[in-house]
Each structure stands twice: as structure tokens, then as C-alpha cells.
């Protein structure tokens, strides 16, 4: 603890401007000092640079509007403690200066923010503003930029029905099977069902929280969040320990929309938060997808409202294939589900099948890893891999082996029978 | 029977061209001689006139294409028997020369038919062609043109679910309550539920059949069709006794689409007949409305396909209010449900309430009729009517008394909460 220099001393060091550690420290301080979602603060940090911005705020010499938003927090400093606390729970602070920063995805927020007027000071305006985060607290093994590269948000009501949970879970599972990451809010109901569906497919899933990445909120989702942190990512703009204040959910929603290629709303009551996330995705130019339900269900009213809103241009979806038609890459994701041909498997040895089943869908892994998962020797793995590759079942990514993506097949266009 | 002159003699009479009876006889003959849905036949009848058309066909001197479609039926004649048979079951032949012919509604078919090429002779083409009927067999008390003036088609799968039947019945009931006629196909499932819902609201409903108006088809709907004939209308292009051949349903569907202001599909399997009716309505420029359902239900797959087809421009609907937004007259049907203010009723005498409840929604009726329905004297009716009128509860249509239409109220625009 004593080894960590005082914040102001660290920022004043000659190499401060260029040092990543200093920039990270400065951004860590900003995540606690300035409530995320403020255009004014974000612009100030962008223009001054994070280190200079913190120096100015600490000295009380930032522009009045910015200084006012930070208030007494300018005098406090928990940045070193926050970084230590994150480290203890296996988390880190990812900053725009890092390689794993999802710059492309968040670019939509940068563009949108440049069109925003300065904060009017009203909370309702601030929670709506499309502003990039100054940094992201991230807990989990994957590189953020990779994990969210091919991702879809699956969101919906906390007071979900069995129907909605079934659909959310099934959709997330199928998206996961095809190598897509499911992003959601870690809440009860649809969010939890979506995360669980993705985990069941052994696919990465991301929970974007409105509180610290070490908070167990909602309390009933503790085990789920722990599993997401082990196999996917838990992400937040707020520092460790931050409480899930109500308005933070609204600020958080823009991040779910921005990090993903599109947002699927599974169940939503009339004028609900899930609707808001969807509309935000629409404003960022991302596809808005809606799962319909019985018109007799209050939990589908919000979904149907979204489809009926022609200005929004939401698309009704009923399956993962429909979702991939909207967010997928042309020619790649329009393909039918990756069905490993039964006959191709039939000719395989027991070892070959175990190795095939051990291959991950996304990132390639080493033969050693395959051997460990398949429960056989590395030599055996190396013996069967050539046959599996010839059969088009696995492929070498340059760094490892994975399941070969589905063949490009043009799906037959369905048309209503003229009758 | 001997009083009815021979067809050819009737047609040859000097006043034949102008006489409505002769024209009706000629068109009756055509409904049996030429299968409906043929552009070639319809054009020939339009150009030659119905009486001359029949004379030419009987003499074998019609154009080859037309003569071929009629074939040996040119030599047969059941027109007088058909008219008698219709009369016996309380039906009549409504022809374009009649005041009650729904010329305006069917105009869309005339316009569409003028753009059609001559029949290629293939059944699939013929069943798709938008062609006006040469005449309509109609069974029931109302004037056809009045009954279908404000009408909506509610169609769907025969293999419906409890959900679909509930929604169809409820929708039809609410549309009926607001003075709209529900048109459907008299089939099992969604059709039957829609007819029943309308009847329960004491609103007129129209069953457009693919067989003779005196056929009990499907057999299980006998009592329902009987009730529709008593309180609404049973309509068909085919003469009495005609059998419900499979292709006739497809020909019939265009009529359901054309007679109504819009078509609501409640449940439809993938690539189903209900979808075809909806697409036909779309091609005629009529709004296509679709009730969504669980994505897990095979009976909603067709509905969702329709919503997803952007070219069709189908609108998702979940309530009668949504339907009326599409088909209603501006400023009239955008109003919220006609809720007779409870306070307005509270001040009324027992007799006044009974008279109010006796007032029909659509056509005005005489005080004598109101007295009969309300179970009181005409003098009492005449005593309470002025007060009811002053309270804005009833109105004089020029020919009778009816419930006053709902006040014009601009409904508050719903908007997603920014949160």
C-alpha cells in the first residue's frame, strides 16, 4: 500500500502524460469522481487528456460546469484502493489506451456524443445522453474487444414469464452455439435466462452492470454472476463497490446497446426499461429486434409497441436465424445452423469424436488443451486431427484448432404459397 | 314452375336487355355455367353485357377461349331452379345492377382485373386472379352494401389454438361493439371464433363461402351458419348446392379481401391459406394486420412471417383499437372505446336505461321497435328519447334512433419513457 505513490505525486511525475499506469490511475479516479454519462465531463477529459483533466479537477481549475459535476469528490482519492480491490477479485480497468478497448463498437457513442449539447443538468437528460465511458472495469478471462466483437444484446423484463425465459434462454443458447456472445444486464428474469442459455452453450456472455463489478446485485444472481466472471465478462463503468442506484441502470443501458451489433428484446412491459435500451440501440444505428408473444400477455405489450413503431424500424424475430440475418456478416451468418453431418461423424473413431467434441467454436486451442479436454494423449490428438480437418470438421486458425464454421449455403428463400 | 319461361325465350324477349329479371336470370345462369375467378369470362360478360353474353354462349358463338371454359355447361340450364332454390332458403341473387351491390368495395377487383392478362388456363393462375364476381348469392336480412361498408376480415387457421380462438373472438366482439362487421370464411377454428365473437356482440357478421349458400359446410358449423344467415349474411359466388371444391377456397379468398377495409390474420401456419388471403388483401391495397403469438407456436409462424415481410407492410395488431387505427375513418375511429359515461346513465330512469340498451349501434330503428325490444309502450319511449338525445346517448339518423357514436377524443400519444 505504501508502495503506491500519492495520486497527485504520480500525476506530477515528468513521464506522467505518456505512462499507461498513470493514465490508468487517472481514469480510475475519474470513474469514481464523475458520474458516468455526462457529455460535459467526457468532452473535458477528451480535450485535456485524462492526466491533465484529473490534475485540473484536483486543483479546482477545471471549467465550472465540470468542476460542479465532480464537486467535493475532487478532493477525495480512492483510485489506488479501487485498482487494488479490482485486482483482488480478478478484475482490471480497461481504458481507451488499451488494445482490448472496444473502440470500434464504442465509436457509435463518440459520434452520437459529438452531436449532443452540453448537459442541461437535468438527470433525465444526462441518463439519455449517448456518451462513451471514460474507462471500463472488467472482470473475467477474455479480452473485451474480442468477446464483444460478435455480440448480441438479449434484454427484457425482470418480471418475465416462463415463456419469455424459455425463449431468451433458447435464443442465447443457439446464438452461443454459433459463436456469438450474448450481452445482457445481469438482472433477474430475461437477462438471467439469456446469460444462462449462453453459458449452457459454453459460449462467452457479458453482464454489463449498473454497480461495481464486485457487487452481488441482484443478490439472487450471485452464483450466476460468479460463473459469468469465470467464463465470460462482468463489465461496469462504476468503480468496485459502487451501489446500483436507480438512474445508473438507465446510463448503463446505452453501453449494452453500443457494445453489441444489435439488441433483442424478449419480453417488455409497456414503457419499460427494456424498451428504452432498444430505442437507444435504434438511435445508435444498431438493429432492434423484438420477440413477439401472446397479445394477452402484459409482458409482451412493450415488445409489440416496439414493432408497431414504424419510425423505429424494429424487426420481429422468432429464432436465432432471424437474429443473425440482422446482425450477421453477409454470406457467413445467413447460413443454416451448423449441423455437423451425421454421416461425417459416423466414420470417426471414438478418439476422433472426443477430440472433435473438445474443439471450441470460437478461439482455436492447442493440441495439448484438446488432449486434456478429450481425455487422451497429445499424440492421439495429433493422429486424428488431419482426418478431422480433411472431413471439414475442424480448422487451424493460425494459433489453434477449433470447430470448422458451417459451410456457406444459400438458404432457400421462403415464399408464401400463392394459393 | 311452368310459369317461369324457358331461359332462351326469356333472353330473346324484346325488353330482355333492360329487364332486371332477365339480367338476374342471365347472371344466375353464368354463376353455374362459368367457374368464378376467370378474367376471360368476366371481361366477355362486361363487354357483351350479361344477357347477350348468355345468348352467345348458349348459341356456341362466344369467343373460343370463353366457350371452352364453359364447355358442355352451355347447353344446360338450372337458372330458374337455382333462383327458386335460393328463394326457398331465404336467399337472393345480388347482381351488379342492384342498389345493394357493393360496387365501391369490389372496384378494387375491377381495377386489378383490368391489369390482368387473359387466363393462361392453368388453375394456379386462375385462382390467383383478382376478378370481380359476376353476381353474388346472398342469404340473410341485411343489404349487402350496407353490411360490408364498415367491415374487417378476421381470418386464420382452422387448426387454431385456444389462444387464437380467444383472441379472434374477443377482437371480433370488440369490433362488433363499435359497429363494425366481421367478415370471415365460415370455417372451423379462427373463422368460427370470429363469427361467434361478432354474433355475441349482436353485430352483423358475413360468412363468405366457397360452396352454395345452402350447403352446410363444414358440417359442424351448421348451427353457426344458420345463425349468421339469420343475423348477418352468408355470401357465395357459387349457385345453391355447389360443392366446396378445394380450389374454390382460393378463389373465394380474394372476395373476403376485397369486400373488407382490411384483413386481420389471427393464427396462421407457415405458408397457409390465411397468409394467402392476407397477401391478396395487400395486393388490393387493403391494410394487412397480423396478431402475433408465442414464437414457440407453429400456429403463429405464418403470422410472424407476414410481419417480417417488409414488402407486404403488414401491421402488428393486438387489439380492436389497433385494427381501427388502420381501417377506421380519421377522427371517428381513432377515438377510444365508446364508453357510455357511467354518470350519464346514473341519472336515467329505469325505462330510459332499457330504451338506451335497446338502441342499435348501426342502423337507426323506429320508436315502435325500441318499445318492443325494451318491453315498454311507444309513448314511454317517446317520453324518454329527448332526454337521452340531450345527454348525447342516442341520435336520430334521419330514419331511426341509434346509440350516439363515441365523442371525438384525440387519444394521448403513447411514448416510450426516455428512461
Interface residues (C-beta under 8 A of the other chain):
Chain A: X124 X127 X128 X163 X166 X167 X250 X270 X271 X273 X275 X276 X279 X291 X292 X293 X294 X295 X296 X300 X301 X304 X305 X307 X308 X309 X315 X316 X318 X319 X322 X414 X415 X416 X417 X418 X419
Chain B: X124 X127 X128 X163 X166 X167 X250 X270 X271 X272 X273 X275 X276 X279 X291 X292 X293 X294 X295 X296 X300 X301 X304 X305 X306 X307 X308 X309 X315 X316 X317 X318 X319 X322 X414 X415 X416 X417 X418 X419
